[in-house]
Amino acid sequence: MKNLKSTITLIMILLTTLSSFAKKDKPPVIITKQIILNTTIEKAWKILGPEFADAHKWASSIKHSQANDTKSFNGSTCSERGCDVSGIGNIKEKITEYSDTEHVLSYDVYEGMPSMVRHMNNYWKLTDLGNGSVKLEMKMTMKIGGMMGAMMKGMMKKKMSKTADQIIEEFKYYTENGTPHPRVVKANKKK
């Protein structure tokens, strides 16, 4: 009986500690990537900016994407899109920054992420390097919370980093070749 009380007390202390740890405001998970594209900035921006709703054409992790409205955000063709993402399901994204002159696109994922993801933002910037090459910079920022978030933060960061590597590789391939990456073609056959 004494061992049972000690075990229960230990479990209660552990749960209380984990719960308070999970409630504290943690720094966001930030993943940054960059890659050089062998294309013009106009071609890369057209795919990233004006064709924002069509990410399923070049990203293997996106089964389908579409504009959710026809409202313009600072010149964009829509202000929101919906995506069916492999392993997650349907998400909704809202543009928070868009510039045709600066070649910047930023959007929040405001619906559809697992509950441990309290906030997620993706930021993309294209920089013309001249001679038909463009630097792509991507930054993903995730606020993760809750006990489950505290336990899975490292795994989430690793998975999202791998996904970001794939996304920029597939974007590069599409901008340079005008056709989807072989991984995208394979994913589309499974649909």
N, C-alpha and C positions, 0 to 999 in steps of 0.2 A: 504494500500500500504506500509506503514511504517513497519507493522508486517511482510509482505512478504519479504521485503528487509532484515530485521533482521533475519528472519528464513533462508534465503538463505546464508547470511553472516555466520551464526552459522554453517550451514551444510558445507560450504566451509572450515571453520577453522577446524572442526572436521575431514573432509576427509584429509586435509593437515597434521594434527597431526597424524592420523592413518597411512597415507602413509609414513611419515618420521619415525614413530615408527617401521613399518614393514621393512624398509630398513636397520636399524641398525643391526650390527652383533650381534646376540644373542648367548648365550651359547647353546650348543647342549642339546637335551633331552637324558638322559642316564638312562637306565633301567638295573639293575643288578639282577640276580636270581642265586640261587644255590640249589642243591638237592643232597641227597645221593642215589646212585644206589647200589642195592644189587646184584652185578655181578662182573665179572672180568674186568680189564681195557682193556684187549685184545678184549673181546666181545663188550664192549661199544665203543672202538675206531674203530673197524671194521665197525660198523653201522654209526658212525659219520664221519669218515675220508674216508676210501676206498669206502664206499657205499654212499658218498655225494650226488650223483645224484638220489638216491632212497628215498628221504625224504617223498615222498607221501605214502610210505608203513607204516609209523608210525605217521605222523602229520595230524590231521584232517583238518587243515586250508589249506593244500595243496592238491588240486584235482589231480594233476599230476605233475611229475617232471622227467627231463631227462638230460643227459649230452649234452651240446651243442658242445663239441669237444672231442678229445682224447689226447689233449696236457697234459703233466704232469706238475704240479707245485710242485717242491720239493718232488716228489714221489706220488702225488695224481693220481687218475685214469682219471681225467679230470681237466680242469682249470676253466670251466664255467658250469653252469646249468641253465635251464629254468624251471620255476614253474608256474602253473596255481593256483593262490591263491584266495580262497573264498573272495568275497567282494572287490577285487582289480583287478584281471585279470592276464594277463601274465606278469611276471617279469623276469629279467635276473640277475644272480649273478656271480661275478668273485672272485675266491679265491685270497686273499691277503697275507695269512700266512697259512702254512701247515707244521706240524712236526709230523712224526711217533714216534719220540723218546720223544718229550715233550707233545704229545697228544693235540696239539693246532690246531684249525681251525678258520680262520677268512675270511670273504668274504664281499664284497661290493655289494649292490643292485644297479646296475648302469642303469637299465631301467625298466619302468613300474610303478613306484610309482607315487602317485598324485603329481602335479607340486609344491605344497607347501613343499614337502619333497625334499630338495636340495641334501642331502647325507644321506645314511644309511649304517651302518656296523654292522655285527653280529660277535661276538667273542665267541668262545667256548673253554673251557679248561677242561681236565679230569685229576684228580690226584688220584693215587692209594693209598688208605688208608690201604691196607692189609686186610686179613681175608675176602676176597671176597666183598669188598665194595669200591666204587669209588665216589669221589666228582666231581659233574658237576657244573662248573661255566659258566654262560652265561651273556654277556653284549651286549645290543643293544644301538647303538649311532645314533641319528638322528639329522641332521641339518634341521631346519624348517625355511622357509622364506616367505616373501610376506605378504600382508595384511590378506589374508585368513589364512595363517600359524599362524600369531600373534593371530588371534581370536580363532583358533582351537587347539592351542598348548596343553592346559590342557586336552582337550578331547582326543587328539591323544595319549598323554602320558598314560592316564588311559586305553584306548583301547589296546595299545601295551603292557602294563604291564599285562593285563588280558590274552592277546594272549600268551605272554611269559610264564606265569604260566601254561597254557594249554600245550604248546609245551614241556616244561621240564617234566611235568607229563606224557605226552604220550611217550616221549623218555624213561623215567624210566620204564614205563610199558612194552614197547617193548623190552628193553634190558634185563629185568628180566624174562619175560614170553615167549619171542620169537614169540609172536602174537600181533597184533595191539590192542590198547586200545579200549574198547567198543564204545567210541565216534568216533574213526576212522572207525570202522566197520559200524556204523550208517551213517556217512558221505559218505562212499563208496557206500552204497545202494542208495543214492540220486543221484549219478552220472549218 
